[in-house]
């Protein structure tokens, strides 16, 4: 019995002494799993370790000093953690750095990263990377392009297709949105154009009927009522009055009197009148149409073989009259003018 009680007393004292240590073990394990944010540099690559707020895990971001920008770092942080909505990077004077700044500019002074306007991480690149900073300066003092610059240029050349692809998708989506906005306007415009075209055709035929009636009256007066001696001054004044009407048209419109010019003017006057009647916004239609033409022109430039650094097509498009080669961009513009 005495041995049993002695063992129980030893066990109780042992549990009493180990209970505070067991309460600190989860804290120690938590701190070991969640590392502090660090900053390191190796082989022209800046390694940035951050604790993401949503998962409370450390994520390492590898950034190329020669090509990476602050905007790319912000986009990678948001892409890695969906809970991060706002990312701001401040310099040592607490000024917000723009997304166009290069990552290399962060190596010259301390900077701060703020996530969701709450968590703030301070990095001192000058003190922590002092040895590496001297090597960076030595690389910049060497004459001619270094190996790092060559690798950076190769990186740009190899990743240029990503830029083309993203730009192509952006322009394609914009073209689809503009086409969707223009569909109801195109229907109204076609209706107004058909009304204006019928009005213009009627005016042209009315003009021909008026000229035929005028010739018939002069013939009647010349051979049946009066003689040519009397009708000649009348015809002269009619011709002179017609010339004065043409001159007045030039003074009002500052354009030469041609049949196509007169036809277009009649069409546009009727079209604008019908547009006001049907509340059709011509300025909005023109803006959307011009923007769509610019987007299609940019798409044609992106699809051009020379823009993609590809060889010329085996059978280039040639003009039927002159025999000269036509670029896809010129062909697209000519087709747009024809429409």
Residue frames relative to the residue before (quaternion, step in Angstrom):
aa qw qx qy qz dx dy dz
X 1.0000 0.0000 0.0000 0.0000 0.00 0.00 0.00
X 0.6595 0.5040 -0.3217 0.4555 3.56 0.91 -0.85
X 0.6395 0.5205 -0.3303 0.4594 3.59 1.05 -0.74
X 0.6490 0.5219 -0.3159 0.4545 3.56 1.01 -0.81
X 0.6744 0.4805 -0.3020 0.4724 3.57 0.90 -0.84
X 0.6266 0.5395 -0.3383 0.4493 3.56 1.07 -0.70
X 0.6555 0.5001 -0.3055 0.4764 3.60 1.01 -0.83
X 0.6449 0.5184 -0.3285 0.4555 3.60 0.99 -0.78
X 0.6451 0.5142 -0.3293 0.4593 3.58 0.99 -0.74
X 0.6351 0.5223 -0.3309 0.4630 3.59 1.04 -0.75
X 0.6578 0.5104 -0.3085 0.4600 3.60 0.99 -0.89
X 0.6569 0.5171 -0.3169 0.4480 3.60 0.96 -0.82
X 0.6614 0.4904 -0.3076 0.4770 3.57 0.98 -0.81
X 0.6340 0.5287 -0.3346 0.4545 3.57 1.06 -0.70
X 0.6705 0.4830 -0.3012 0.4757 3.63 0.92 -0.82
X 0.6339 0.5299 -0.3357 0.4523 3.58 1.10 -0.72
X 0.6963 0.4623 -0.2789 0.4729 3.59 1.00 -0.74
X 0.7119 0.4459 -0.2645 0.4738 3.65 1.05 -0.60
X 0.5096 0.6661 -0.4359 0.3266 3.65 1.07 -0.22
X 0.6786 0.4511 -0.3422 0.4679 3.71 0.79 -0.65
X 0.6202 0.5350 -0.3553 0.4504 3.63 1.05 -0.57
X 0.6481 0.5143 -0.3257 0.4576 3.60 0.98 -0.69
X 0.6380 0.5150 -0.3461 0.4560 3.59 1.07 -0.55
X 0.6992 0.4531 -0.2855 0.4737 3.62 1.05 -0.47
X 0.4993 0.6695 -0.4303 0.3427 3.59 1.17 -0.24
X 0.6591 0.4847 -0.3510 0.4554 3.72 0.81 -0.74
X 0.6307 0.5256 -0.3490 0.4520 3.61 0.96 -0.68
X 0.6584 0.4991 -0.3113 0.4696 3.57 0.98 -0.88
X 0.6688 0.4891 -0.3110 0.4656 3.58 0.92 -0.80
X 0.6379 0.5259 -0.3377 0.4499 3.56 1.03 -0.68
X 0.6716 0.4866 -0.3047 0.4683 3.54 0.97 -0.80
X 0.6458 0.5105 -0.3332 0.4597 3.57 1.09 -0.59
X 0.6617 0.4887 -0.3181 0.4714 3.60 1.05 -0.65
X 0.7494 0.3187 -0.1873 0.5493 3.56 0.98 -0.84
X 0.1751 -0.8184 0.5421 0.0753 3.57 -0.14 1.31
X 0.5645 -0.5898 0.4579 0.3519 3.50 -1.29 0.43
X 0.5679 -0.5878 0.4323 0.3808 3.63 -1.11 0.52
X 0.0765 -0.8063 0.5864 -0.0112 3.54 -0.88 0.99
X 0.1982 -0.7477 0.6251 0.1041 3.50 -1.38 0.35
X 0.0809 0.7926 -0.5967 0.0955 3.55 -0.79 1.06
X 0.2159 -0.7677 0.5966 0.0901 3.52 -1.30 0.46
X 0.1840 0.7722 -0.5895 0.1497 3.54 -0.90 0.96
X 0.8637 -0.0321 -0.0087 0.5029 3.55 -0.89 1.05
X 0.7182 -0.4785 0.2493 0.4393 3.54 0.77 1.11
X 0.6206 0.4951 -0.3427 0.5022 3.58 1.24 0.38
X 0.2436 -0.7569 0.5939 0.1227 3.56 -0.87 1.01
X 0.1595 -0.7889 0.5908 0.0555 3.58 -0.64 1.16
X 0.0526 -0.8082 0.5852 -0.0401 3.55 -0.56 1.24
X 0.1273 -0.7957 0.5907 0.0406 3.58 -0.69 1.12
X 0.0095 -0.8022 0.5945 -0.0538 3.55 -0.76 1.12
X 0.3650 -0.6842 0.5847 0.2384 3.56 -1.22 0.59
X 0.2921 -0.7792 0.5321 0.1561 3.56 -0.43 1.22
X 0.4954 -0.7160 0.4017 0.2839 3.62 -0.78 0.95
X 0.6602 0.5349 -0.3383 0.4045 3.62 0.94 -0.71
X 0.8024 0.2750 -0.1301 0.5135 3.59 0.79 -1.02
X 0.3081 -0.7676 0.4996 0.2576 3.59 1.27 -0.26
X 0.4886 0.6201 -0.4454 0.4223 3.53 0.98 0.97
X 0.4618 -0.6740 0.5078 0.2732 3.52 -1.18 0.61
X 0.0738 -0.7864 0.6133 -0.0011 3.54 -0.86 1.05
X 0.2560 -0.7713 0.5698 0.1221 3.56 -0.91 0.99
X 0.1498 -0.7759 0.6111 0.0454 3.54 -0.91 1.03
X 0.1921 -0.7751 0.5966 0.0798 3.56 -0.77 1.10
X 0.0344 -0.8189 0.5696 -0.0615 3.57 -0.54 1.22
X 0.3474 -0.7282 0.5567 0.1978 3.55 -0.90 0.98
X 0.4173 -0.7390 0.4723 0.2380 3.57 -0.66 1.08
X 0.6748 0.5221 -0.3027 0.4249 3.58 1.10 -0.57
X 0.8211 0.2418 -0.0943 0.5084 3.60 1.07 -0.65
X 0.6238 0.5702 -0.3564 0.3984 3.62 1.06 -0.62
X 0.2119 -0.7564 0.6090 0.1096 3.53 -1.26 0.62
X 0.6572 -0.4992 0.3856 0.4124 3.54 -1.32 0.21
X 0.6083 0.5605 -0.3490 0.4405 3.58 1.08 -0.65
X 0.6432 0.5078 -0.3273 0.4705 3.59 1.04 -0.72
X 0.6307 0.5220 -0.3330 0.4677 3.59 1.03 -0.73
X 0.6531 0.5062 -0.3143 0.4674 3.60 0.95 -0.84
X 0.6629 0.5006 -0.3079 0.4639 3.59 0.94 -0.85
X 0.6565 0.5033 -0.3220 0.4605 3.61 0.99 -0.74
X 0.6349 0.5161 -0.3390 0.4643 3.60 1.02 -0.70
X 0.6739 0.4798 -0.2987 0.4759 3.60 0.93 -0.84
X 0.6561 0.5058 -0.3165 0.4620 3.58 1.04 -0.71
X 0.6653 0.5057 -0.3054 0.4565 3.59 1.05 -0.71
X 0.7853 0.1452 -0.0617 0.5987 3.60 1.01 -0.81
X 0.3244 -0.7837 0.5005 0.1733 3.56 -0.44 1.22
X 0.6250 0.5627 -0.3437 0.4178 3.58 1.17 -0.39
X 0.5949 0.5475 -0.3659 0.4609 3.57 1.26 -0.22
X 0.0998 -0.8194 0.5642 0.0163 3.58 -0.56 1.17
X 0.7878 0.1894 -0.0843 0.5800 3.58 1.05 -0.74
X 0.0184 0.7693 -0.6364 0.0534 3.55 -0.85 1.08
X 0.0188 0.7904 -0.6094 0.0602 3.56 -0.74 1.11
X 0.1536 -0.7651 0.6213 0.0705 3.55 -1.07 0.83
X 0.1322 -0.8046 0.5786 0.0197 3.56 -0.69 1.17
X 0.4069 -0.6759 0.5505 0.2731 3.55 -1.20 0.53
X 0.7467 -0.4050 0.2716 0.4525 3.57 -1.27 -0.12
X 0.6847 0.4498 -0.2855 0.4973 3.61 1.22 -0.35
X 0.4838 -0.6900 0.3999 0.3605 3.58 1.37 0.30
X 0.4194 0.6528 -0.5031 0.3806 3.56 0.99 0.91
X 0.4594 -0.6833 0.4939 0.2795 3.57 -0.95 0.89
X 0.3165 -0.7453 0.5622 0.1686 3.56 -0.90 1.00
X 0.4540 -0.6932 0.4918 0.2673 3.55 -0.98 0.85
X 0.6287 -0.5694 0.3919 0.3563 3.53 -1.28 0.45
X 0.6403 0.5484 -0.3312 0.4238 3.60 1.16 -0.42
X 0.5067 0.6504 -0.4310 0.3667 3.59 1.22 -0.19
X 0.4659 -0.6749 0.5021 0.2745 3.52 -1.11 0.74
X 0.5827 -0.5794 0.4420 0.3597 3.56 -1.20 0.55
X 0.5760 0.6087 -0.3695 0.4015 3.57 1.14 -0.59
X 0.6120 0.5641 -0.3521 0.4281 3.61 1.15 -0.53
X 0.6067 0.5635 -0.3554 0.4337 3.61 1.19 -0.41
X 0.5998 0.5920 -0.3592 0.4008 3.60 1.21 -0.36
X 0.6425 0.5630 -0.3218 0.4082 3.60 1.21 -0.34
X 0.8008 0.0816 -0.0273 0.5927 3.62 1.17 -0.38
X 0.6196 -0.5284 0.4166 0.4042 3.54 -1.29 0.10
X 0.0794 -0.7883 0.6097 0.0216 3.55 -1.16 0.62
X 0.2861 -0.7504 0.5818 0.1281 3.53 -1.32 0.48
X 0.1821 -0.7633 0.6129 0.0926 3.57 -1.01 0.88
X 0.0958 -0.7972 0.5961 0.0062 3.56 -0.76 1.10
X 0.1426 -0.7931 0.5909 0.0379 3.58 -0.79 1.11
X 0.8552 -0.0353 -0.0220 0.5166 3.57 -0.81 1.09
X 0.5752 -0.6378 0.3446 0.3790 3.58 1.15 0.72
X 0.6348 0.5140 -0.3365 0.4686 3.60 1.19 0.46
X 0.7813 0.2828 -0.1568 0.5339 3.57 0.51 -1.19
X 0.0620 -0.7952 0.6030 -0.0152 3.53 -0.90 0.98
X 0.0914 -0.7829 0.6152 0.0157 3.56 -0.90 1.03
X 0.1943 -0.7870 0.5811 0.0723 3.54 -0.79 1.07
X 0.0584 -0.7877 0.6131 -0.0142 3.54 -0.88 1.06
X 0.1514 -0.7696 0.6171 0.0625 3.55 -0.93 0.98
X 0.1802 -0.8341 0.5147 0.0833 3.54 0.04 1.31
X 0.6149 0.5742 -0.3598 0.4035 3.61 1.07 -0.61
X 0.7376 0.4111 -0.2317 0.4830 3.58 0.87 -0.95
X 0.6986 0.4745 -0.2830 0.4547 3.57 0.93 -0.86
X 0.7841 0.2665 -0.1294 0.5453 3.58 1.03 -0.76
X 0.1834 0.8288 -0.5129 0.1284 3.57 1.02 0.71
X 0.6626 0.4964 -0.3157 0.4636 3.59 0.97 -0.78
X 0.6842 0.4757 -0.2920 0.4695 3.55 0.94 -0.82
X 0.5919 0.5838 -0.3762 0.4090 3.58 1.08 -0.60
X 0.6382 0.5200 -0.3357 0.4579 3.60 1.03 -0.72
X 0.6450 0.5086 -0.3263 0.4677 3.56 1.05 -0.68
X 0.6150 0.5319 -0.3506 0.4648 3.55 1.11 -0.64
X 0.6576 0.5011 -0.3121 0.4681 3.58 0.97 -0.83
X 0.6309 0.5291 -0.3418 0.4530 3.58 1.05 -0.69
X 0.6391 0.5237 -0.3318 0.4552 3.56 1.05 -0.71
X 0.6828 0.4995 -0.2969 0.4429 3.57 0.98 -0.79
X 0.6574 0.5234 -0.3164 0.4401 3.58 1.16 -0.53
X 0.5498 0.6162 -0.4068 0.3906 3.58 1.16 -0.35
X 0.4599 -0.6820 0.5000 0.2709 3.52 -1.08 0.74
X 0.7845 0.2970 -0.2437 0.4869 3.52 -1.16 0.75
X 0.6310 -0.5426 0.3854 0.3986 3.57 -1.24 0.29
X 0.3558 -0.7349 0.5413 0.2005 3.55 -0.93 0.95
X 0.6906 -0.4536 0.3531 0.4388 3.52 -1.35 0.04
X 0.6271 0.5428 -0.3377 0.4450 3.57 1.05 -0.72
X 0.6505 0.4992 -0.3192 0.4753 3.59 1.00 -0.79
X 0.6433 0.5212 -0.3245 0.4575 3.57 1.00 -0.78
X 0.6567 0.4956 -0.3086 0.4773 3.56 0.99 -0.84
X 0.6389 0.5215 -0.3281 0.4606 3.59 1.04 -0.76
X 0.6465 0.5026 -0.3204 0.4763 3.60 1.00 -0.79
X 0.6369 0.5102 -0.3233 0.4791 3.57 1.06 -0.75
X 0.6161 0.5444 -0.3396 0.4569 3.58 1.06 -0.73
X 0.6485 0.5040 -0.3125 0.4773 3.57 0.99 -0.85
X 0.6705 0.5065 -0.3083 0.4458 3.58 0.92 -0.89
X 0.6949 0.4718 -0.2846 0.4621 3.58 0.99 -0.78
X 0.7373 0.4006 -0.2292 0.4934 3.59 1.10 -0.58
X 0.4060 0.7280 -0.4756 0.2812 3.60 1.22 0.16
X 0.6067 0.5652 -0.3636 0.4246 3.60 1.11 -0.57
X 0.5876 0.5525 -0.3785 0.4540 3.60 1.14 -0.50
X 0.6386 0.5138 -0.3234 0.4729 3.54 1.03 -0.78
X 0.6412 0.5121 -0.3223 0.4720 3.59 0.96 -0.86
X 0.6731 0.5050 -0.3086 0.4436 3.58 0.88 -0.91
X 0.6719 0.4852 -0.3045 0.4695 3.59 0.90 -0.88
X 0.6533 0.5001 -0.3135 0.4742 3.60 1.00 -0.79
X 0.6340 0.5251 -0.3307 0.4614 3.59 1.02 -0.78
X 0.6653 0.4905 -0.3097 0.4699 3.61 0.92 -0.85
X 0.6330 0.5303 -0.3315 0.4562 3.58 1.02 -0.78
X 0.6895 0.4638 -0.2836 0.4786 3.59 0.87 -0.93
X 0.6387 0.5277 -0.3360 0.4479 3.59 1.00 -0.76
X 0.6592 0.4919 -0.3128 0.4750 3.60 0.95 -0.81
X 0.6448 0.5114 -0.3248 0.4661 3.58 1.01 -0.78
X 0.6392 0.5204 -0.3246 0.4640 3.59 1.02 -0.79
X 0.6507 0.5052 -0.3212 0.4672 3.60 0.98 -0.77
X 0.6493 0.5060 -0.3224 0.4673 3.60 0.98 -0.79
X 0.6619 0.4939 -0.3143 0.4681 3.60 0.95 -0.82
X 0.6348 0.5234 -0.3319 0.4615 3.59 1.02 -0.76
X 0.6437 0.5168 -0.3186 0.4659 3.58 1.03 -0.78
X 0.6717 0.4858 -0.2973 0.4737 3.59 1.00 -0.77
X 0.6999 0.4815 -0.2749 0.4503 3.58 1.07 -0.67
X 0.5041 0.6811 -0.4297 0.3120 3.63 1.14 -0.38
X 0.7157 0.4074 -0.3008 0.4810 3.70 0.69 -0.83
X 0.6346 0.5239 -0.3399 0.4552 3.58 1.08 -0.66
X 0.6259 0.5393 -0.3443 0.4458 3.60 1.05 -0.70
X 0.6343 0.5288 -0.3390 0.4508 3.59 1.00 -0.74
X 0.6722 0.4753 -0.3007 0.4814 3.58 0.91 -0.89
X 0.6493 0.5259 -0.3248 0.4432 3.58 0.97 -0.82
X 0.6385 0.5207 -0.3292 0.4614 3.60 1.01 -0.75
X 0.6429 0.5123 -0.3277 0.4656 3.58 0.99 -0.75
X 0.6764 0.4745 -0.2971 0.4785 3.58 0.91 -0.88
X 0.6357 0.5281 -0.3355 0.4521 3.60 1.03 -0.70
X 0.6488 0.5050 -0.3281 0.4652 3.61 0.99 -0.74
X 0.6346 0.5122 -0.3310 0.4747 3.60 1.02 -0.76
X 0.6774 0.4878 -0.2922 0.4667 3.60 0.89 -0.89
X 0.6405 0.5209 -0.3339 0.4549 3.59 1.02 -0.73
X 0.6448 0.5000 -0.3314 0.4738 3.62 0.96 -0.74
X 0.6395 0.5192 -0.3266 0.4635 3.59 1.00 -0.78
X 0.6562 0.5062 -0.3128 0.4640 3.60 0.97 -0.83
X 0.6471 0.5131 -0.3208 0.4638 3.58 0.96 -0.81
X 0.6420 0.5135 -0.3295 0.4642 3.59 0.98 -0.77
X 0.6500 0.5166 -0.3228 0.4543 3.59 0.94 -0.84
X 0.6480 0.5152 -0.3236 0.4582 3.61 0.97 -0.78
X 0.6835 0.4656 -0.2933 0.4795 3.57 0.91 -0.85
X 0.6097 0.5308 -0.3515 0.4722 3.60 1.07 -0.62
X 0.6373 0.5203 -0.3291 0.4634 3.59 1.02 -0.71
X 0.6504 0.4969 -0.3166 0.4794 3.58 0.98 -0.80
X 0.6434 0.5098 -0.3284 0.4672 3.61 1.00 -0.75
X 0.6469 0.5122 -0.3262 0.4613 3.62 1.01 -0.77
X 0.6568 0.4941 -0.3191 0.4718 3.62 0.98 -0.77
X 0.6405 0.5108 -0.3295 0.4692 3.60 1.01 -0.74
X 0.6417 0.5119 -0.3231 0.4708 3.58 1.01 -0.79
X 0.6383 0.5251 -0.3265 0.4585 3.61 1.03 -0.79
X 0.6543 0.4962 -0.3160 0.4751 3.62 0.94 -0.82
X 0.6457 0.5197 -0.3262 0.4546 3.60 1.00 -0.79
X 0.6426 0.5153 -0.3255 0.4643 3.61 0.99 -0.76
X 0.6656 0.4968 -0.3077 0.4642 3.60 0.93 -0.85
X 0.6354 0.5118 -0.3316 0.4737 3.59 1.03 -0.74
X 0.6507 0.5131 -0.3209 0.4587 3.56 0.96 -0.83
X 0.6896 0.4707 -0.2892 0.4683 3.60 0.93 -0.84
X 0.6690 0.5164 -0.3122 0.4339 3.61 1.03 -0.71
X 0.8200 0.2916 -0.1389 0.4725 3.64 0.71 -0.97
X 0.7881 0.3424 -0.1808 0.4785 3.58 1.05 -0.53
X 0.7628 0.3405 -0.2003 0.5120 3.62 0.95 -0.69
X 0.8049 0.0396 0.0183 0.5919 3.57 0.66 -1.14
X 0.5312 -0.5875 0.4891 0.3654 3.54 -1.33 -0.20
X 0.6953 -0.4693 0.3416 0.4238 3.56 -1.33 0.12
X 0.5841 0.5875 -0.3794 0.4120 3.60 1.08 -0.58
X 0.7017 0.4369 -0.2714 0.4930 3.59 1.04 -0.67
X 0.7045 0.4794 -0.2667 0.4503 3.60 0.98 -0.86
X 0.5473 0.6464 -0.3973 0.3531 3.60 1.17 -0.54
X 0.6744 0.4600 -0.3300 0.4739 3.70 0.80 -0.77
X 0.6151 0.5488 -0.3521 0.4432 3.59 1.07 -0.68
X 0.6703 0.4883 -0.2937 0.4754 3.59 0.93 -0.91
X 0.6128 0.5483 -0.3479 0.4503 3.58 1.10 -0.70
X 0.6850 0.4732 -0.2892 0.4724 3.60 0.87 -0.89
X 0.6157 0.5274 -0.3548 0.4657 3.57 1.09 -0.64
X 0.6668 0.4878 -0.3048 0.4739 3.63 0.92 -0.85
X 0.6589 0.4986 -0.3136 0.4678 3.59 0.97 -0.81
X 0.6388 0.5174 -0.3258 0.4669 3.59 1.04 -0.74
X 0.6251 0.5258 -0.3368 0.4683 3.58 1.09 -0.70
X 0.6412 0.5105 -0.3189 0.4760 3.61 1.02 -0.80
X 0.6400 0.5092 -0.3298 0.4716 3.61 1.02 -0.73
X 0.6249 0.5277 -0.3405 0.4637 3.60 1.06 -0.69
X 0.6418 0.5089 -0.3234 0.4738 3.61 1.00 -0.78
X 0.6616 0.5042 -0.3070 0.4624 3.59 0.95 -0.84
X 0.6330 0.5190 -0.3266 0.4725 3.59 1.06 -0.73
X 0.6137 0.5397 -0.3415 0.4641 3.58 1.06 -0.72
X 0.6581 0.5004 -0.3097 0.4695 3.60 1.00 -0.81
X 0.6538 0.5121 -0.3213 0.4550 3.59 0.99 -0.75
X 0.7035 0.4640 -0.2764 0.4619 3.60 0.98 -0.75
X 0.7943 0.3129 -0.1519 0.4980 3.58 0.94 -0.82
X 0.2867 -0.7729 0.5085 0.2487 3.63 1.24 -0.37
X 0.5951 0.5103 -0.3778 0.4927 3.56 1.03 0.86
X 0.5648 -0.5915 0.4536 0.3542 3.54 -1.21 0.54
X 0.4478 -0.6762 0.5096 0.2872 3.54 -1.07 0.74
X 0.1664 0.7458 -0.6235 0.1651 3.53 -0.48 1.29
X 0.6222 -0.5728 0.3751 0.3796 3.54 -1.15 0.54
X 0.6547 0.4956 -0.3219 0.4713 3.60 1.01 -0.73
X 0.6307 0.5253 -0.3325 0.4645 3.59 1.05 -0.74
X 0.6648 0.4964 -0.2982 0.4719 3.55 0.95 -0.87
X 0.6461 0.5196 -0.3191 0.4590 3.58 1.02 -0.81
X 0.6606 0.5007 -0.3073 0.4674 3.58 0.94 -0.87
X 0.6482 0.5182 -0.3289 0.4507 3.58 1.00 -0.78
X 0.6459 0.5047 -0.3217 0.4739 3.58 0.96 -0.78
X 0.6466 0.5237 -0.3161 0.4557 3.57 1.00 -0.84
X 0.6983 0.4753 -0.2856 0.4526 3.59 0.84 -0.95
X 0.6240 0.5341 -0.3507 0.4499 3.61 0.98 -0.73
X 0.6839 0.4655 -0.2885 0.4820 3.57 0.93 -0.87
X 0.6421 0.5378 -0.3319 0.4340 3.58 1.01 -0.80
X 0.6773 0.4781 -0.2983 0.4729 3.61 0.89 -0.88
X 0.6230 0.5300 -0.3460 0.4596 3.58 1.06 -0.65
X 0.6800 0.4661 -0.2901 0.4860 3.58 0.94 -0.86
X 0.6133 0.5502 -0.3531 0.4433 3.62 1.09 -0.64
X 0.6529 0.4856 -0.3187 0.4861 3.59 1.00 -0.75
X 0.6489 0.5222 -0.3271 0.4465 3.56 1.03 -0.70
X 0.7605 0.3513 -0.1879 0.5128 3.61 1.00 -0.83
X 0.4368 -0.7194 0.4436 0.3080 3.65 1.29 0.23
X 0.3050 0.7438 -0.5238 0.2817 3.55 0.90 0.99
X 0.3088 -0.7663 0.5411 0.1567 3.60 -0.69 1.18
X 0.2219 -0.8077 0.5350 0.1099 3.58 -0.20 1.29
X 0.6340 0.5381 -0.3477 0.4331 3.61 0.98 -0.72
X 0.6463 0.5026 -0.3192 0.4773 3.60 0.99 -0.78
X 0.6438 0.5197 -0.3204 0.4613 3.58 0.97 -0.81
X 0.6678 0.4956 -0.3064 0.4632 3.58 0.95 -0.84
X 0.6431 0.5179 -0.3334 0.4550 3.61 0.98 -0.77
X 0.6712 0.4844 -0.3023 0.4727 3.58 0.90 -0.88
X 0.6617 0.5094 -0.3145 0.4514 3.57 0.99 -0.82
X 0.6557 0.4982 -0.3144 0.4722 3.59 0.96 -0.80
X 0.6580 0.5012 -0.3187 0.4628 3.59 0.96 -0.80
X 0.6349 0.5210 -0.3294 0.4658 3.58 1.03 -0.74
X 0.6333 0.5185 -0.3316 0.4692 3.59 1.03 -0.73
X 0.6480 0.5063 -0.3234 0.4681 3.61 0.98 -0.81
X 0.6557 0.5101 -0.3173 0.4573 3.60 0.96 -0.85
X 0.6624 0.4882 -0.3066 0.4783 3.59 0.95 -0.83
X 0.6231 0.5259 -0.3416 0.4674 3.59 1.07 -0.65
X 0.6548 0.4954 -0.3108 0.4787 3.60 0.98 -0.80
X 0.6335 0.5172 -0.3346 0.4682 3.59 1.04 -0.71
X 0.6418 0.5073 -0.3242 0.4750 3.57 1.02 -0.75
X 0.6420 0.5084 -0.3270 0.4717 3.58 1.05 -0.70
X 0.6513 0.5058 -0.3225 0.4647 3.60 1.02 -0.72
X 0.7101 0.4422 -0.2636 0.4804 3.58 1.04 -0.71
X 0.4598 0.6800 -0.4594 0.3392 3.61 1.23 -0.04
X 0.5465 -0.6420 0.4153 0.3415 3.63 -0.94 0.77
X 0.6648 0.5081 -0.3254 0.4406 3.61 0.93 -0.78
X 0.6334 0.5301 -0.3412 0.4488 3.60 1.05 -0.65
X 0.7127 0.4103 -0.2414 0.5152 3.57 1.14 -0.61
X 0.4438 -0.7073 0.4376 0.3336 3.60 1.31 0.17
X 0.4317 0.6763 -0.4716 0.3658 3.57 1.02 0.88
X 0.5721 -0.5836 0.4248 0.3894 3.62 -1.14 0.40
X 0.6340 -0.5360 0.3944 0.3940 3.54 -1.25 0.41
X 0.5731 -0.5959 0.4178 0.3767 3.61 -1.06 0.59
X 0.5864 -0.6172 0.3835 0.3579 3.61 -1.06 0.65
X 0.7743 0.2091 -0.1187 0.5853 3.58 1.09 -0.68
X 0.1260 -0.8243 0.5468 0.0748 3.64 0.14 1.20
X 0.5301 -0.6223 0.4770 0.3229 3.53 -1.22 0.56
X 0.0962 -0.8090 0.5798 0.0088 3.58 -0.79 1.06
X 0.5234 -0.6218 0.4882 0.3179 3.52 -1.22 0.62
X 0.4765 -0.6988 0.4579 0.2737 3.57 -0.93 0.91
X 0.6925 0.4732 -0.2825 0.4655 3.60 1.13 -0.56
X 0.8056 0.2749 -0.1327 0.5078 3.57 0.66 -1.12
X 0.4109 -0.7271 0.4615 0.2992 3.59 1.14 -0.50
X 0.4899 0.6609 -0.4389 0.3613 3.61 1.23 0.11
X 0.5425 -0.6191 0.4637 0.3277 3.53 -1.23 0.58
X 0.2274 -0.7645 0.5948 0.1005 3.56 -1.06 0.86
X 0.3915 -0.7120 0.5357 0.2297 3.56 -0.88 0.97
X 0.6116 -0.5612 0.3938 0.3950 3.61 -1.13 0.49
X 0.6228 0.5458 -0.3488 0.4388 3.60 1.08 -0.65
X 0.6660 0.4818 -0.3039 0.4817 3.61 0.95 -0.86
X 0.6325 0.5278 -0.3351 0.4572 3.58 1.03 -0.74
X 0.6508 0.5058 -0.3204 0.4669 3.60 0.99 -0.80
X 0.6613 0.4991 -0.3225 0.4578 3.59 0.92 -0.83
X 0.6457 0.5139 -0.3264 0.4609 3.60 0.99 -0.78
X 0.6551 0.5027 -0.3200 0.4645 3.60 0.99 -0.75
X 0.6358 0.5215 -0.3295 0.4639 3.58 1.10 -0.70
X 0.6389 0.5118 -0.3309 0.4695 3.59 1.04 -0.73
X 0.6483 0.5281 -0.3244 0.4423 3.57 1.01 -0.80
X 0.6462 0.5092 -0.3169 0.4719 3.59 1.08 -0.72
